[in-house]
Amino acid sequence: MERYQRSSDANVITEQYMDSILIESRYIDSVKADTAVDFLGQTFSMPVMTPAFSHLKNYGGRDKNGLVEYSEAAKELNILNFCGMMENDMFKSIVDTGAKTVRIVKPYADNGKVRDQMQYAESVGAFGIGMDIDHIFGSEGYDVVVGEEMSYQTADMLHSYVTLTKLPFVVKGVLSVTDAAACAEIGAKAIIVSHHHGRLPYAVPPMLVLPDIKAALEGTGVKIIVDCGIATGADVFKALALGADAAAVGRSMLPALESEGTEGVKQFIRGVGNELRYIMSSTGFRTVDEIDSSVLYGV
Ligand SMILES: Cc1cc2nc3c(=O)[nH]c(=O)nc-3n(C[C@H](O)[C@H](O)[C@H](O)COP(=O)(O)O)c2cc1C
């Protein structure tokens, strides 16, 4: 007997939603577009960023850890780099690549560790600091990640991190207008709209909630990054059209990283940027700031 199939997997739901959004063309009067962007006071070559990854290996018997390899690629491409859970010595090797890097610290139950990692990041030259608030809970309460317990985070706690350093603070794992508004209130400079590759069953696709978040943050100056399932320039274009300032690739860059390290990631992300420029040119948007949702169908 055939069984009725459903999926609560937010990765699948997100991919299906992104692929259901279609793009019209506008060729007359259109010229080659420019993907450069200003983001938190710096100019980057494109609104494409690396993901806040952790726990990568030294692939292919190579000397460098995958985190260092993709950071080198970010440096060479002049894009904003992110990294996630790690000890301070690994973060130092990432910053030493010269990549402008945002260090996303875990919501550790040990609040002293949170503060230490944030202050250390500032002392060694991080571009920004942040926290992934979507990795607090696990199946039995507060999650335990590689032996480290996580904790709830109140708005006051987040505000205290904002005032801890002079660096811009980024909240990762925002998936509601409620949290987005709270981030603006506590003084965050950017948010990452994300469900952290499906941590929440039936999580709303980031691009579906994005227009409401964009509207709620109007006038606050809070920058919006989107991740989850971003694999192509078309995905980035759709995110920008729906209100994001930038999008981060994620697991889509892993095959290139594993097989060819820094060069592989460079090639992969350059391809994403090239497709973004192609679609911008074909839709009549000369600059990233001009992109809007009037060329999208199905939203
Ligand atoms: C191997 C791996 C490690 C990750 N580590 C972290 C982390 O330490 N902190 C964090 O905020 N997100 C972490 N993430 C989540 C990513 O930053 C990203 O939000 C997620 O993978 C969604 O994007 P994707 O669907 O494009 O992969 C990790 C993801 C992967 C695959």
The ligand as an SDF file (V2000), in Angstrom:
LIG
                    3D

 31 33  0  0  0  0  0  0  0  0999 V2000
   29.7820   21.2900    9.6370 C   0  0  0  0  0  0  0  0  0  0  0  0
   28.9210   22.4240   10.0840 C   0  0  0  0  0  0  0  0  0  0  0  0
   29.2870   23.1330   11.2410 C   0  0  0  0  0  0  0  0  0  0  0  0
   28.5020   24.2180   11.6500 C   0  0  0  0  0  0  0  0  0  0  0  0
   28.8700   24.9000   12.7700 N   0  0  0  0  0  0  0  0  0  0  0  0
   28.1660   25.9970   13.1530 C   0  0  0  0  0  0  0  0  0  0  0  0
   28.5670   26.7480   14.2930 C   0  0  0  0  0  0  0  0  0  0  0  0
   29.4990   26.4020   15.0070 O   0  0  0  0  0  0  0  0  0  0  0  0
   27.8520   27.8820   14.5790 N   0  0  0  0  0  0  0  0  0  0  0  0
   26.7940   28.2820   13.8140 C   0  0  0  0  0  0  0  0  0  0  0  0
   26.2030   29.3210   14.1070 O   0  0  0  0  0  0  0  0  0  0  0  0
   26.3810   27.5610   12.7480 N   0  0  0  0  0  0  0  0  0  0  0  0
   27.0390   26.4380   12.4160 C   0  0  0  0  0  0  0  0  0  0  0  0
   26.6310   25.7130   11.3140 N   0  0  0  0  0  0  0  0  0  0  0  0
   25.4220   26.1610   10.5790 C   0  0  0  0  0  0  0  0  0  0  0  0
   25.7750   27.0110    9.3640 C   0  0  0  0  0  0  0  0  0  0  0  0
   26.4010   28.2120    9.7280 O   0  0  0  0  0  0  0  0  0  0  0  0
   24.5030   27.3550    8.5450 C   0  0  0  0  0  0  0  0  0  0  0  0
   23.6430   28.1570    9.3390 O   0  0  0  0  0  0  0  0  0  0  0  0
   23.7300   26.1340    8.0910 C   0  0  0  0  0  0  0  0  0  0  0  0
   24.5820   25.1160    7.6180 O   0  0  0  0  0  0  0  0  0  0  0  0
   22.6550   26.4720    7.0670 C   0  0  0  0  0  0  0  0  0  0  0  0
   23.1650   26.7000    5.8130 O   0  0  0  0  0  0  0  0  0  0  0  0
   23.1960   25.5570    4.6340 P   0  0  0  0  0  0  0  0  0  0  0  0
   21.8080   24.9770    4.5280 O   0  0  0  0  0  0  0  0  0  0  0  0
   23.5530   26.3600    3.4460 O   0  0  0  0  0  0  0  0  0  0  0  0
   24.2050   24.5560    5.0430 O   0  0  0  0  0  0  0  0  0  0  0  0
   27.3550   24.5950   10.9210 C   0  0  0  0  0  0  0  0  0  0  0  0
   26.9920   23.8660    9.7820 C   0  0  0  0  0  0  0  0  0  0  0  0
   27.7510   22.7880    9.3670 C   0  0  0  0  0  0  0  0  0  0  0  0
   27.3250   22.0180    8.1450 C   0  0  0  0  0  0  0  0  0  0  0  0
  1  2  1  0
  2  3  1  0
  2 30  2  0
  3  4  2  0
  4  5  1  0
  4 28  1  0
  5  6  2  0
  6  7  1  0
  6 13  1  0
  7  8  2  0
  7  9  1  0
  9 10  1  0
 10 11  2  0
 10 12  1  0
 12 13  2  0
 13 14  1  0
 14 15  1  0
 14 28  1  0
 15 16  1  0
 16 17  1  0
 16 18  1  0
 18 19  1  0
 18 20  1  0
 20 21  1  0
 20 22  1  0
 22 23  1  0
 23 24  1  0
 24 25  2  0
 24 26  1  0
 24 27  1  0
 28 29  2  0
 29 30  1  0
 30 31  1  0
M  END
$$$$
